[in-house]
Amino acid sequence: MKENKGYRAVSVMPALKEGHPVADVTLVKGTEWKTVSEKLD
């Protein structure tokens, strides 16, 4: 959230990318939506 000021997390889904666990986080700010991946290991 620090890198995406003003955005609010509305969904988190676990995933694997290149064999590593990540969390795909959907963020919203007004009518703007985006998804970011956060490493979990």
PDBQT receptor file of N, H, CA, C and O in Angstrom, charges set to zero:
ATOM      1  N   MET A   1       0.815  -1.181   0.000  1.00  0.00    +0.000 N 
ATOM      2  CA  MET A   1       0.000   0.000   0.000  1.00  0.00    +0.000 C 
ATOM      3  C   MET A   1       0.868   1.258   0.000  1.00  0.00    +0.000 C 
ATOM      4  O   MET A   1       0.445   2.307  -0.488  1.00  0.00    +0.000 OA
ATOM      5  N   LYS A   2       2.065   1.155   0.540  1.00  0.00    +0.000 N 
ATOM      6  H   LYS A   2       2.408   0.303   0.936  1.00  0.00    +0.000 HD
ATOM      7  CA  LYS A   2       2.940   2.333   0.588  1.00  0.00    +0.000 C 
ATOM      8  C   LYS A   2       3.268   2.860  -0.807  1.00  0.00    +0.000 C 
ATOM      9  O   LYS A   2       3.352   4.071  -1.011  1.00  0.00    +0.000 OA
ATOM     10  N   GLU A   3       3.454   1.943  -1.776  1.00  0.00    +0.000 N 
ATOM     11  H   GLU A   3       3.385   0.959  -1.610  1.00  0.00    +0.000 HD
ATOM     12  CA  GLU A   3       3.785   2.373  -3.129  1.00  0.00    +0.000 C 
ATOM     13  C   GLU A   3       2.568   2.849  -3.908  1.00  0.00    +0.000 C 
ATOM     14  O   GLU A   3       2.710   3.417  -4.991  1.00  0.00    +0.000 OA
ATOM     15  N   ASN A   4       1.373   2.624  -3.369  1.00  0.00    +0.000 N 
ATOM     16  H   ASN A   4       1.257   2.163  -2.489  1.00  0.00    +0.000 HD
ATOM     17  CA  ASN A   4       0.139   2.959  -4.073  1.00  0.00    +0.000 C 
ATOM     18  C   ASN A   4      -0.761   3.820  -3.200  1.00  0.00    +0.000 C 
ATOM     19  O   ASN A   4      -1.885   3.434  -2.876  1.00  0.00    +0.000 OA
ATOM     20  N   LYS A   5      -0.262   4.979  -2.826  1.00  0.00    +0.000 N 
ATOM     21  H   LYS A   5       0.650   5.292  -3.089  1.00  0.00    +0.000 HD
ATOM     22  CA  LYS A   5      -1.005   5.875  -1.936  1.00  0.00    +0.000 C 
ATOM     23  C   LYS A   5      -2.345   6.264  -2.547  1.00  0.00    +0.000 C 
ATOM     24  O   LYS A   5      -2.446   6.546  -3.741  1.00  0.00    +0.000 OA
ATOM     25  N   GLY A   6      -3.372   6.274  -1.698  1.00  0.00    +0.000 N 
ATOM     26  H   GLY A   6      -3.291   6.045  -0.728  1.00  0.00    +0.000 HD
ATOM     27  CA  GLY A   6      -4.703   6.640  -2.146  1.00  0.00    +0.000 C 
ATOM     28  C   GLY A   6      -5.519   5.462  -2.644  1.00  0.00    +0.000 C 
ATOM     29  O   GLY A   6      -6.729   5.586  -2.833  1.00  0.00    +0.000 OA
ATOM     30  N   TYR A   7      -4.874   4.314  -2.861  1.00  0.00    +0.000 N 
ATOM     31  H   TYR A   7      -3.891   4.213  -2.707  1.00  0.00    +0.000 HD
ATOM     32  CA  TYR A   7      -5.578   3.123  -3.317  1.00  0.00    +0.000 C 
ATOM     33  C   TYR A   7      -6.039   2.298  -2.122  1.00  0.00    +0.000 C 
ATOM     34  O   TYR A   7      -5.445   2.351  -1.045  1.00  0.00    +0.000 OA
ATOM     35  N   ARG A   8      -7.089   1.548  -2.330  1.00  0.00    +0.000 N 
ATOM     36  H   ARG A   8      -7.571   1.505  -3.205  1.00  0.00    +0.000 HD
ATOM     37  CA  ARG A   8      -7.631   0.670  -1.291  1.00  0.00    +0.000 C 
ATOM     38  C   ARG A   8      -7.632  -0.759  -1.831  1.00  0.00    +0.000 C 
ATOM     39  O   ARG A   8      -8.063  -0.999  -2.959  1.00  0.00    +0.000 OA
ATOM     40  N   ALA A   9      -7.153  -1.704  -1.029  1.00  0.00    +0.000 N 
ATOM     41  H   ALA A   9      -6.803  -1.509  -0.112  1.00  0.00    +0.000 HD
ATOM     42  CA  ALA A   9      -7.142  -3.111  -1.430  1.00  0.00    +0.000 C 
ATOM     43  C   ALA A   9      -8.563  -3.657  -1.333  1.00  0.00    +0.000 C 
ATOM     44  O   ALA A   9      -9.215  -3.536  -0.295  1.00  0.00    +0.000 OA
ATOM     45  N   VAL A  10      -9.040  -4.262  -2.429  1.00  0.00    +0.000 N 
ATOM     46  H   VAL A  10      -8.511  -4.361  -3.272  1.00  0.00    +0.000 HD
ATOM     47  CA  VAL A  10     -10.400  -4.807  -2.440  1.00  0.00    +0.000 C 
ATOM     48  C   VAL A  10     -10.426  -6.315  -2.661  1.00  0.00    +0.000 C 
ATOM     49  O   VAL A  10     -11.466  -6.950  -2.486  1.00  0.00    +0.000 OA
ATOM     50  N   SER A  11      -9.282  -6.894  -3.045  1.00  0.00    +0.000 N 
ATOM     51  H   SER A  11      -8.437  -6.378  -3.188  1.00  0.00    +0.000 HD
ATOM     52  CA  SER A  11      -9.226  -8.331  -3.272  1.00  0.00    +0.000 C 
ATOM     53  C   SER A  11      -7.781  -8.801  -3.197  1.00  0.00    +0.000 C 
ATOM     54  O   SER A  11      -6.866  -8.106  -3.639  1.00  0.00    +0.000 OA
ATOM     55  N   VAL A  12      -7.584  -9.996  -2.629  1.00  0.00    +0.000 N 
ATOM     56  H   VAL A  12      -8.327 -10.561  -2.270  1.00  0.00    +0.000 HD
ATOM     57  CA  VAL A  12      -6.260 -10.618  -2.594  1.00  0.00    +0.000 C 
ATOM     58  C   VAL A  12      -6.433 -12.081  -2.981  1.00  0.00    +0.000 C 
ATOM     59  O   VAL A  12      -7.245 -12.798  -2.396  1.00  0.00    +0.000 OA
ATOM     60  N   MET A  13      -5.662 -12.514  -3.971  1.00  0.00    +0.000 N 
ATOM     61  H   MET A  13      -5.003 -11.932  -4.446  1.00  0.00    +0.000 HD
ATOM     62  CA  MET A  13      -5.719 -13.901  -4.435  1.00  0.00    +0.000 C 
ATOM     63  C   MET A  13      -4.316 -14.493  -4.408  1.00  0.00    +0.000 C 
ATOM     64  O   MET A  13      -3.375 -13.874  -4.905  1.00  0.00    +0.000 OA
ATOM     65  N   PRO A  14      -4.162 -15.691  -3.830  1.00  0.00    +0.000 N 
ATOM     66  CA  PRO A  14      -2.846 -16.345  -3.850  1.00  0.00    +0.000 C 
ATOM     67  C   PRO A  14      -2.543 -16.861  -5.257  1.00  0.00    +0.000 C 
ATOM     68  O   PRO A  14      -3.449 -17.231  -6.004  1.00  0.00    +0.000 OA
ATOM     69  N   ALA A  15      -1.262 -16.879  -5.601  1.00  0.00    +0.000 N 
ATOM     70  H   ALA A  15      -0.526 -16.579  -4.994  1.00  0.00    +0.000 HD
ATOM     71  CA  ALA A  15      -0.848 -17.370  -6.916  1.00  0.00    +0.000 C 
ATOM     72  C   ALA A  15       0.594 -17.838  -6.847  1.00  0.00    +0.000 C 
ATOM     73  O   ALA A  15       1.303 -17.575  -5.876  1.00  0.00    +0.000 OA
ATOM     74  N   LEU A  16       1.018 -18.541  -7.902  1.00  0.00    +0.000 N 
ATOM     75  H   LEU A  16       0.441 -18.754  -8.691  1.00  0.00    +0.000 HD
ATOM     76  CA  LEU A  16       2.410 -18.949  -8.057  1.00  0.00    +0.000 C 
ATOM     77  C   LEU A  16       2.940 -18.297  -9.318  1.00  0.00    +0.000 C 
ATOM     78  O   LEU A  16       2.312 -18.378 -10.374  1.00  0.00    +0.000 OA
ATOM     79  N   LYS A  17       4.084 -17.655  -9.214  1.00  0.00    +0.000 N 
ATOM     80  H   LYS A  17       4.593 -17.589  -8.356  1.00  0.00    +0.000 HD
ATOM     81  CA  LYS A  17       4.746 -17.081 -10.382  1.00  0.00    +0.000 C 
ATOM     82  C   LYS A  17       6.183 -17.559 -10.375  1.00  0.00    +0.000 C 
ATOM     83  O   LYS A  17       6.941 -17.305  -9.439  1.00  0.00    +0.000 OA
ATOM     84  N   GLU A  18       6.541 -18.261 -11.446  1.00  0.00    +0.000 N 
ATOM     85  H   GLU A  18       5.925 -18.468 -12.206  1.00  0.00    +0.000 HD
ATOM     86  CA  GLU A  18       7.884 -18.827 -11.575  1.00  0.00    +0.000 C 
ATOM     87  C   GLU A  18       8.240 -19.689 -10.363  1.00  0.00    +0.000 C 
ATOM     88  O   GLU A  18       9.385 -19.691  -9.911  1.00  0.00    +0.000 OA
ATOM     89  N   GLY A  19       7.255 -20.419  -9.840  1.00  0.00    +0.000 N 
ATOM     90  H   GLY A  19       6.324 -20.417 -10.207  1.00  0.00    +0.000 HD
ATOM     91  CA  GLY A  19       7.480 -21.327  -8.728  1.00  0.00    +0.000 C 
ATOM     92  C   GLY A  19       7.525 -20.663  -7.358  1.00  0.00    +0.000 C 
ATOM     93  O   GLY A  19       7.813 -21.332  -6.366  1.00  0.00    +0.000 OA
ATOM     94  N   HIS A  20       7.250 -19.371  -7.279  1.00  0.00    +0.000 N 
ATOM     95  H   HIS A  20       7.016 -18.827  -8.085  1.00  0.00    +0.000 HD
ATOM     96  CA  HIS A  20       7.281 -18.647  -6.009  1.00  0.00    +0.000 C 
ATOM     97  C   HIS A  20       5.887 -18.153  -5.644  1.00  0.00    +0.000 C 
ATOM     98  O   HIS A  20       5.134 -17.722  -6.517  1.00  0.00    +0.000 OA
ATOM     99  N   PRO A  21       5.537 -18.213  -4.355  1.00  0.00    +0.000 N 
ATOM    100  CA  PRO A  21       4.210 -17.747  -3.940  1.00  0.00    +0.000 C 
ATOM    101  C   PRO A  21       4.122 -16.221  -3.982  1.00  0.00    +0.000 C 
ATOM    102  O   PRO A  21       5.036 -15.518  -3.550  1.00  0.00    +0.000 OA
ATOM    103  N   VAL A  22       3.012 -15.732  -4.507  1.00  0.00    +0.000 N 
ATOM    104  H   VAL A  22       2.270 -16.303  -4.857  1.00  0.00    +0.000 HD
ATOM    105  CA  VAL A  22       2.741 -14.291  -4.545  1.00  0.00    +0.000 C 
ATOM    106  C   VAL A  22       1.286 -14.055  -4.172  1.00  0.00    +0.000 C 
ATOM    107  O   VAL A  22       0.466 -14.973  -4.197  1.00  0.00    +0.000 OA
ATOM    108  N   ALA A  23       0.982 -12.824  -3.832  1.00  0.00    +0.000 N 
ATOM    109  H   ALA A  23       1.648 -12.078  -3.812  1.00  0.00    +0.000 HD
ATOM    110  CA  ALA A  23      -0.393 -12.407  -3.609  1.00  0.00    +0.000 C 
ATOM    111  C   ALA A  23      -0.717 -11.375  -4.676  1.00  0.00    +0.000 C 
ATOM    112  O   ALA A  23      -0.065 -10.334  -4.761  1.00  0.00    +0.000 OA
ATOM    113  N   ASP A  24      -1.729 -11.665  -5.493  1.00  0.00    +0.000 N 
ATOM    114  H   ASP A  24      -2.259 -12.510  -5.424  1.00  0.00    +0.000 HD
ATOM    115  CA  ASP A  24      -2.193 -10.696  -6.485  1.00  0.00    +0.000 C 
ATOM    116  C   ASP A  24      -3.247  -9.825  -5.799  1.00  0.00    +0.000 C 
ATOM    117  O   ASP A  24      -4.316 -10.308  -5.427  1.00  0.00    +0.000 OA
ATOM    118  N   VAL A  25      -2.934  -8.544  -5.637  1.00  0.00    +0.000 N 
ATOM    119  H   VAL A  25      -2.065  -8.152  -5.940  1.00  0.00    +0.000 HD
ATOM    120  CA  VAL A  25      -3.780  -7.618  -4.891  1.00  0.00    +0.000 C 
ATOM    121  C   VAL A  25      -4.461  -6.665  -5.866  1.00  0.00    +0.000 C 
ATOM    122  O   VAL A  25      -3.795  -5.980  -6.642  1.00  0.00    +0.000 OA
ATOM    123  N   THR A  26      -5.794  -6.627  -5.822  1.00  0.00    +0.000 N 
ATOM    124  H   THR A  26      -6.334  -7.184  -5.191  1.00  0.00    +0.000 HD
ATOM    125  CA  THR A  26      -6.549  -5.687  -6.645  1.00  0.00    +0.000 C 
ATOM    126  C   THR A  26      -6.779  -4.426  -5.832  1.00  0.00    +0.000 C 
ATOM    127  O   THR A  26      -7.279  -4.473  -4.708  1.00  0.00    +0.000 OA
ATOM    128  N   LEU A  27      -6.399  -3.277  -6.433  1.00  0.00    +0.000 N 
ATOM    129  H   LEU A  27      -5.994  -3.239  -7.346  1.00  0.00    +0.000 HD
ATOM    130  CA  LEU A  27      -6.502  -1.985  -5.763  1.00  0.00    +0.000 C 
ATOM    131  C   LEU A  27      -7.486  -1.098  -6.510  1.00  0.00    +0.000 C 
ATOM    132  O   LEU A  27      -7.631  -1.197  -7.728  1.00  0.00    +0.000 OA
ATOM    133  N   VAL A  28      -8.164  -0.222  -5.758  1.00  0.00    +0.000 N 
ATOM    134  H   VAL A  28      -8.046  -0.142  -4.769  1.00  0.00    +0.000 HD
ATOM    135  CA  VAL A  28      -9.101   0.716  -6.374  1.00  0.00    +0.000 C 
ATOM    136  C   VAL A  28      -8.895   2.105  -5.782  1.00  0.00    +0.000 C 
ATOM    137  O   VAL A  28      -8.608   2.264  -4.595  1.00  0.00    +0.000 OA
ATOM    138  N   LYS A  29      -9.053   3.112  -6.652  1.00  0.00    +0.000 N 
ATOM    139  H   LYS A  29      -9.287   2.983  -7.616  1.00  0.00    +0.000 HD
ATOM    140  CA  LYS A  29      -8.971   4.514  -6.238  1.00  0.00    +0.000 C 
ATOM    141  C   LYS A  29      -9.982   5.252  -7.102  1.00  0.00    +0.000 C 
ATOM    142  O   LYS A  29      -9.725   5.523  -8.275  1.00  0.00    +0.000 OA
ATOM    143  N   GLY A  30     -11.130   5.577  -6.522  1.00  0.00    +0.000 N 
ATOM    144  H   GLY A  30     -11.339   5.357  -5.569  1.00  0.00    +0.000 HD
ATOM    145  CA  GLY A  30     -12.203   6.179  -7.313  1.00  0.00    +0.000 C 
ATOM    146  C   GLY A  30     -12.699   5.196  -8.343  1.00  0.00    +0.000 C 
ATOM    147  O   GLY A  30     -13.215   4.136  -7.989  1.00  0.00    +0.000 OA
ATOM    148  N   THR A  31     -12.551   5.528  -9.624  1.00  0.00    +0.000 N 
ATOM    149  H   THR A  31     -12.132   6.389  -9.912  1.00  0.00    +0.000 HD
ATOM    150  CA  THR A  31     -12.969   4.617 -10.696  1.00  0.00    +0.000 C 
ATOM    151  C   THR A  31     -11.768   3.900 -11.319  1.00  0.00    +0.000 C 
ATOM    152  O   THR A  31     -11.928   3.160 -12.290  1.00  0.00    +0.000 OA
ATOM    153  N   GLU A  32     -10.576   4.109 -10.773  1.00  0.00    +0.000 N 
ATOM    154  H   GLU A  32     -10.446   4.710  -9.984  1.00  0.00    +0.000 HD
ATOM    155  CA  GLU A  32      -9.343   3.509 -11.267  1.00  0.00    +0.000 C 
ATOM    156  C   GLU A  32      -9.089   2.186 -10.552  1.00  0.00    +0.000 C 
ATOM    157  O   GLU A  32      -9.140   2.131  -9.324  1.00  0.00    +0.000 OA
ATOM    158  N   TRP A  33      -8.813   1.112 -11.308  1.00  0.00    +0.000 N 
ATOM    159  H   TRP A  33      -8.772   1.156 -12.306  1.00  0.00    +0.000 HD
ATOM    160  CA  TRP A  33      -8.512  -0.206 -10.759  1.00  0.00    +0.000 C 
ATOM    161  C   TRP A  33      -7.164  -0.664 -11.275  1.00  0.00    +0.000 C 
ATOM    162  O   TRP A  33      -6.801  -0.367 -12.413  1.00  0.00    +0.000 OA
ATOM    163  N   LYS A  34      -6.409  -1.393 -10.440  1.00  0.00    +0.000 N 
ATOM    164  H   LYS A  34      -6.704  -1.634  -9.515  1.00  0.00    +0.000 HD
ATOM    165  CA  LYS A  34      -5.176  -2.035 -10.916  1.00  0.00    +0.000 C 
ATOM    166  C   LYS A  34      -4.870  -3.224 -10.021  1.00  0.00    +0.000 C 
ATOM    167  O   LYS A  34      -5.338  -3.311  -8.886  1.00  0.00    +0.000 OA
ATOM    168  N   THR A  35      -4.066  -4.141 -10.564  1.00  0.00    +0.000 N 
ATOM    169  H   THR A  35      -3.686  -4.071 -11.487  1.00  0.00    +0.000 HD
ATOM    170  CA  THR A  35      -3.650  -5.322  -9.811  1.00  0.00    +0.000 C 
ATOM    171  C   THR A  35      -2.137  -5.325  -9.708  1.00  0.00    +0.000 C 
ATOM    172  O   THR A  35      -1.435  -5.109 -10.696  1.00  0.00    +0.000 OA
ATOM    173  N   VAL A  36      -1.636  -5.573  -8.498  1.00  0.00    +0.000 N 
ATOM    174  H   VAL A  36      -2.205  -5.749  -7.695  1.00  0.00    +0.000 HD
ATOM    175  CA  VAL A  36      -0.195  -5.661  -8.271  1.00  0.00    +0.000 C 
ATOM    176  C   VAL A  36       0.109  -7.014  -7.628  1.00  0.00    +0.000 C 
ATOM    177  O   VAL A  36      -0.754  -7.604  -6.978  1.00  0.00    +0.000 OA
ATOM    178  N   SER A  37       1.323  -7.498  -7.807  1.00  0.00    +0.000 N 
ATOM    179  H   SER A  37       2.024  -7.018  -8.335  1.00  0.00    +0.000 HD
ATOM    180  CA  SER A  37       1.754  -8.757  -7.207  1.00  0.00    +0.000 C 
ATOM    181  C   SER A  37       2.765  -8.462  -6.118  1.00  0.00    +0.000 C 
ATOM    182  O   SER A  37       3.692  -7.674  -6.305  1.00  0.00    +0.000 OA
ATOM    183  N   GLU A  38       2.572  -9.106  -4.980  1.00  0.00    +0.000 N 
ATOM    184  H   GLU A  38       1.819  -9.746  -4.828  1.00  0.00    +0.000 HD
ATOM    185  CA  GLU A  38       3.500  -8.979  -3.852  1.00  0.00    +0.000 C 
ATOM    186  C   GLU A  38       4.108 -10.343  -3.565  1.00  0.00    +0.000 C 
ATOM    187  O   GLU A  38       3.385 -11.327  -3.414  1.00  0.00    +0.000 OA
ATOM    188  N   LYS A  39       5.440 -10.408  -3.489  1.00  0.00    +0.000 N 
ATOM    189  H   LYS A  39       6.028  -9.608  -3.612  1.00  0.00    +0.000 HD
ATOM    190  CA  LYS A  39       6.120 -11.671  -3.170  1.00  0.00    +0.000 C 
ATOM    191  C   LYS A  39       5.822 -12.077  -1.744  1.00  0.00    +0.000 C 
ATOM    192  O   LYS A  39       5.731 -11.231  -0.855  1.00  0.00    +0.000 OA
ATOM    193  N   LEU A  40       5.667 -13.388  -1.523  1.00  0.00    +0.000 N 
ATOM    194  H   LEU A  40       5.741 -14.076  -2.246  1.00  0.00    +0.000 HD
ATOM    195  CA  LEU A  40       5.382 -13.895  -0.187  1.00  0.00    +0.000 C 
ATOM    196  C   LEU A  40       6.542 -14.680   0.416  1.00  0.00    +0.000 C 
ATOM    197  O   LEU A  40       6.447 -15.155   1.547  1.00  0.00    +0.000 OA
ATOM    198  N   ASP A  41       7.635 -14.818  -0.330  1.00  0.00    +0.000 N 
ATOM    199  H   ASP A  41       7.712 -14.431  -1.249  1.00  0.00    +0.000 HD
ATOM    200  CA  ASP A  41       8.784 -15.543   0.246  1.00  0.00    +0.000 C 
ATOM    201  C   ASP A  41      10.010 -14.675   0.334  1.00  0.00    +0.000 C 
ATOM    202  O   ASP A  41      11.057 -15.131   0.794  1.00  0.00    +0.000 OA
TER     203      ASP A  41
